[in-house]
């Protein structure tokens, strides 16, 4: 069975978490999506790069989530979330998925 790239998991977590929170109007439900995807991606980061890669990419994932909030005030919510997801996904691909 083909393995899902961790970069796709991370992007899906950020975008999907926001989408679920927005459309259901239940922020904790969006947090569940964000957390589940982050944990799945983190397992892949740890498997491919060890603890340092997992810690660094995990911190970037959380920074992307947190950073999208103030950025949304300047560029809008969707562009901020998609931009954060793109940065996290590109970095995860470069560090973990590229082989």
N, C-alpha and C positions, 0 to 999 in steps of 0.2 A: 504494500500500500504506500502511496506517495506521501511524503512528509510535508506538512504545511509549513512554509517558511515563517520563521519567527517575526520577520519584518511585517508580514501580512497579519499575523496575530496581533501585533502591537498596534498597527494602524486600525484594524477592526475593533480593537478594544477602545481606543480613543474615540473613533467616529461612532461606533455602535453604542458605546456608553452614553455619549451625548444625545444621540438620536432617541434611544430608549427613554432617557430622562425627560427629554423635551416632549415627545409624543405621548407618553403615559402620564406626564406631569407628576412623576414619582421619582425624585432624585435618588433615593436609596436603590431603586431598581436599576438605574443607570450605573450606580456604583458597583452593583453586583456584576454587571457585564464588564465594566472597566477592570474590576479586580480579577475576575475569572480569566479574561484574556491576558492580563498582566502576569498572572501566575503561570499560565501555559507557556507564554513567551519566555518567562524567566527560567523555566525548566529547560527549555531549548538553549538559552544563552549559557546556562551553567553546563549543560552537556557538551556544548561545542567550544566554549572558551574558559570554563572554570569559574571560580568564584569572582575573580576580578572583573571579568566581562559581564557576568550576571549583575554584579553590584553597580557597575558603571551604567549599563543599559537600563537597569531598574531605576536608578536615580534619574536618568534622562526621561524615562517614561513618566515618572511622577512629576518631573519639571515640565514636561509637555502638557500634562493635565493642568497643573497649577498655572503655568504661563499662558495658557489659552484664555483664562479668565480675564486678566487685565488687557490682553491683546484684543479681546472681543469688543471692548469698549471703543477701540480705535478703528477696527476694520470690520466688525460684525462677527457674530457668533460662528456661523459656518466657515467663513474664511479662516478664522483663528484656529478652529478645531482641525480643519483639513491641513492647514500649514503646520501645526504641531505634529499631526500624525505623519506628515511627509518627512519632517526632520527626523523623527524617531525611527520611522521605517527605513529611511536611507542609511542612517547610522547603524541600525541593527543589521541591515543587509551587509554593509561593509565590514562589520566586526564579526558577525556570526554566520550569516547565510552564504556569503560568497565562498565558493570552493573551486 
